[in-house]
Each structure stands twice: as C-alpha cells, then as structure tokens.
C-alpha cells in the first residue's frame, strides 16, 4: 500500500470520528435496495434526481436526506452495498436489519 493511500484512509477515519459518523459495509445488493425502499417509505427523500429506486445500481450512489441527517448509499467494486451517515441513524438501521455497524470503514487488504 502506498503512502497516499494510507494518508487518505487516515483522513477518512478522522472525518468519521470528528463528525460522529458510522458505516455499514458488505450489504448484499438486494438487501441494500430493500433498505433504500424502506427508508423512502419512512420519509427519507432522495438527495439527487434519480429515476426509480433501483437506479442506484447503475450509478452506484444515492443520497437520502431527512431533516439534518443524510444517509449515503454506495456500491463497491465487488458489488456489495454500504451506507454511511450519523451514528444514531446507522446504528438504528443496523439493529433493524441485523447488520453490523462500525465507527470507521474496514479497508481491503492488498
């Protein structure tokens, strides 16, 4: 791993700690799509213009907002989904869907 990658990872980890963010990683695509649909039914709004709920599969990203909270859904290279946002919202989703939330991203080992 090169120096720039290590610095980038440390900066992201500090951002998560400073802004009290959490992340759920390695979510199967179908489950991630279901979570997005449930969030939309519960009053979350799409942050960008999207065509349909499944359009995030093509773009790989979708942002949902509710009040001052923002959930960012994205897809990694292997096709697994992840969601990051405020600790309370992420831990609530993790409990609701029996997923594991963490205070910082888990980085792939090269």
C-alpha positions as CSV (number, residue, x, y, z in Angstrom):
1,X,0.0,0.0,0.0
2,X,1.5,3.3,-0.9
3,X,1.8,6.4,1.3
4,X,-1.0,8.3,-0.4
5,X,-3.5,5.5,0.2
6,X,-2.6,5.3,3.9
7,X,-2.9,9.1,4.3
8,X,-6.3,9.1,2.6
9,X,-7.6,6.2,4.8
10,X,-6.4,8.0,8.0
11,X,-8.1,11.3,6.9
12,X,-11.4,9.4,6.2
13,X,-11.1,7.7,9.6
14,X,-10.6,11.1,11.4
15,X,-13.6,12.5,9.5
16,X,-15.8,9.7,10.8
17,X,-14.6,10.2,14.3
18,X,-14.8,14.0,14.2
19,X,-18.3,14.1,12.7
20,X,-19.6,11.1,14.7
21,X,-20.4,9.1,11.6
22,X,-20.8,5.3,11.3
23,X,-20.8,2.9,8.4
24,X,-22.4,-0.5,7.5
25,X,-20.4,-2.3,4.8
26,X,-20.7,-5.5,2.8
27,X,-24.5,-5.4,2.4
28,X,-25.9,-7.6,-0.4
29,X,-27.3,-5.5,-3.3
30,X,-30.8,-6.9,-2.9
31,X,-30.9,-6.1,0.8
32,X,-29.5,-2.7,0.2
33,X,-32.2,-2.0,-2.4
34,X,-34.8,-3.1,0.2
35,X,-33.3,-0.8,2.8
36,X,-33.4,2.2,0.4
37,X,-37.1,1.4,-0.4
38,X,-37.9,1.2,3.3
39,X,-36.2,4.5,4.0
40,X,-38.1,6.2,1.2
41,X,-41.4,4.8,2.7
42,X,-40.4,6.2,6.2
43,X,-40.0,9.8,5.0
44,X,-36.4,9.9,3.7
45,X,-36.1,11.9,0.5
46,X,-33.7,11.4,-2.4
47,X,-30.8,13.9,-2.4
48,X,-30.3,13.9,-6.2
49,X,-32.7,13.3,-9.1
50,X,-33.0,9.5,-9.7
51,X,-35.2,7.5,-12.0
52,X,-36.7,4.8,-9.9
53,X,-35.5,3.2,-6.7
54,X,-33.1,0.7,-8.5
55,X,-31.3,3.4,-10.4
56,X,-28.6,3.4,-7.7
57,X,-27.4,0.1,-9.1
58,X,-26.3,1.8,-12.4
59,X,-24.9,4.9,-10.8
60,X,-23.6,3.2,-7.7
61,X,-24.5,6.1,-5.3
62,X,-27.7,7.5,-3.8
63,X,-28.1,10.1,-1.0
64,X,-31.2,10.1,1.2
65,X,-32.0,13.1,3.5
66,X,-34.4,13.6,6.4
67,X,-34.1,16.8,8.4
68,X,-30.4,17.5,9.0
69,X,-29.4,13.8,8.6
70,X,-28.0,12.3,5.4
71,X,-27.5,8.7,4.5
72,X,-25.1,7.9,1.7
73,X,-25.6,4.6,0.0
74,X,-22.8,3.4,-2.4
75,X,-21.7,0.2,-4.0
76,X,-18.1,-1.0,-4.0
77,X,-16.2,-2.8,-6.8
78,X,-17.3,-6.2,-5.7
79,X,-20.9,-5.2,-5.9
80,X,-21.7,-5.0,-2.2
81,X,-23.5,-2.0,-0.9
82,X,-22.6,0.2,2.0
83,X,-24.3,3.0,3.9
84,X,-22.8,5.8,6.0
85,X,-24.3,8.6,8.0
86,X,-24.9,9.8,11.5
87,X,-24.1,7.2,14.2
88,X,-27.7,7.1,15.6
89,X,-29.3,6.6,12.2
90,X,-26.8,4.0,11.1
91,X,-27.0,2.0,14.4
92,X,-30.8,2.1,14.1
93,X,-30.6,0.6,10.6
94,X,-28.1,-2.0,11.8
95,X,-30.4,-3.1,14.6
96,X,-33.4,-3.1,12.3
97,X,-31.8,-5.2,9.6
98,X,-29.5,-7.3,11.8
99,X,-26.3,-5.8,10.3
100,X,-23.0,-4.7,11.8
101,X,-22.2,-1.0,12.1
102,X,-18.7,0.3,12.7
103,X,-17.2,3.6,13.6
104,X,-14.8,3.6,10.7
105,X,-14.6,1.9,7.3
106,X,-13.0,-1.6,7.0
107,X,-10.3,-1.3,4.3
108,X,-9.5,-4.1,1.9
109,X,-6.1,-5.8,2.5
110,X,-3.8,-5.6,-0.6
